[in-house]
Amino acid sequence: MLGLPTSSLTEMDDSPGNAAIDRLTVVTFLPLSPQWRAVRRHLREADAIYCKNELFELLVVYYFGGMHALRKTTVVMHSAIALPDEEKGTWRTVHDFLYRSSLYRFFLRFAKSIHGVSSSVHDDLRYIGLNDRSVSYIGWPVFVTGEPAEQKAPGFRIGFAGRFSEQKGIRFLIGLAEQLAKTDIEILVAGAGELDDLVKEAADRLPNFKLKGLVRDIATFFSEVSVVLVPSKWEGVGTVCAEGFFCNLPVVAFAISGNKDIFKTARCEDLLISCFDVQQMVDKVLSLRASCERDPSVFKQRFLEAGQRVRSAYAPEAVFKSTLRDLEALA
């Protein structure tokens, strides 16, 4: 929320946009915080309200501030709303009950404006039945600890980093490992999550499937691999795809809407795979390996240039500048 007398963001000393954020006054609501106890007054006095697209945040704005607050709210479409047709089950039913409801459409229909972190926002709006809402794009900062490093290990390795969940496509990853089990290509897997047992079973069963656990430094982890695999079913923004390109590596991912902007920026749209074709993903990995072995210098140069393009578009400093301009224009 903008235009209020205090700013919790300016207390974040490690924020790259810290100095610039001082030009704004910002308040964030945390339950039981002083700001939360004065939520009605804050909503009434704010020049503008900036809100994530989660249903709870929009309910808070409307419940405590009414239409007056909603009409000065900009909704940032950060979390993916559109789910693939293949996704079924109880969770899908509950999700659609909440996000395809007339209440959620009402909130987005009458909000002042919508910011999208990627072009996937158009799929999200179509999914909930709002084809005619205009959208302003803001960037999405990607933080990568460490610097891109030369590949440490010999041979051709695949890397996966992410939460072990259905959304992140863990079953697709295991299926790919099964198809590559008779090759000398290893799959290094970093992360944790609700499908830990499934991943551990695959690591015990498949000799090429190497579980690395949680990693602190994604750049160091990616220095051990030759290609990054991102088999997610949906994303608001394909952050791991950007991280892979940041590290000057080829990234192979499904052509979900949250990934497309990054691959277009990298000029690597040929590495997007039809959803959710594991065999095509395997073929692409093998094709990349052949290209790397045929002419390593050309292969390296292509993804060095791709990394430079993605860093210029998604580096936090560049994104914060444009986002702050958008925020200042709201108030």
Secondary structure, DSSP 8 states (H G I E B T S, - for coil): -BS-S--SGGG-TT-TTHHHHTTS-B----TTSHHHHTHHHHHHH-SBEEEES-HHHHHHHHHHHHHHHHTTEEEEE-S-----TT--SHHHHHHHHHHTSHHHHHHHHHSSEEEESSTHHHHHHHHTT-TT---EE--------S------SSS-EEEEEEE-STTTTHHHHHHHHHHTTTSS-EEEEEEE-TTHHHHHHHHHH-TTEEEEE--S-HHHHHTT-SEEEE--S--SS-HHHHHHHHTT--EEEE--HHHHHHHHHHT-GGGEE-TT-HHHHHHHHHHHHHHHHH-HHHHHHHHHHHHHHHHHHH-HHHHHHHHHHHHHHH-
